Amino acid sequence: MSKTNKRGSRKASVWKSLTKSLIGLRVSIHRSSSKEWEGIKGIIIDETFNLLKIEKAGKIISIPKSNQVFELEIDDGSKILVDGHLLEGNPEHRIKKKLRNW
């Protein structure tokens, strides 16, 4: 008999929500290569292959996905930290990505 691995099922549900479009999710930049971007909070309004466009107080800021650690609030209300290189690519490309240990 095998027991259900809670961490594995949580990891799978998080990855499933990240393979969808990120548009509309609340995001904050937890860690960045540029100190001026750390702490930026807003809502993702557009996503390109390498950039997230975040609306913050009526302004649109383009942030590269690489070299960042994002804190995303997913649909169920929980917050997760995601390394930006895992988000690189369009949603249709992220579905095909294999998830390694993280």
Phi, psi and omega in degrees: 000137178248140177272152177287128179277106184298320180294319179295319180289324176295316179299318180294319180291325177294314181296324179297320179288334179280340178283345175283177177292143180272352184298130179098350179278147173281139184219148168222149180269113184280315180215142184214159174286339178250119184297335180288341180270341181298135178089356178294131179235145178178197180243135179287121180252341178204155182220129172247186182301316185242358185233149166247133175258119186246133176265123180227114178052045177083353177257150177253125182243130176263122183240129176292147181285325182285155179064025177229155168239119184258145170254112183254139173261108184276179190304325182278002177094352179279155180250137180228149174264129182229129175290136186299330180294338175288338181268352183299141182103165176282161181305323180292337176275330180293333179299324184279344183293140173273137181265121177268177180301131178211000000 
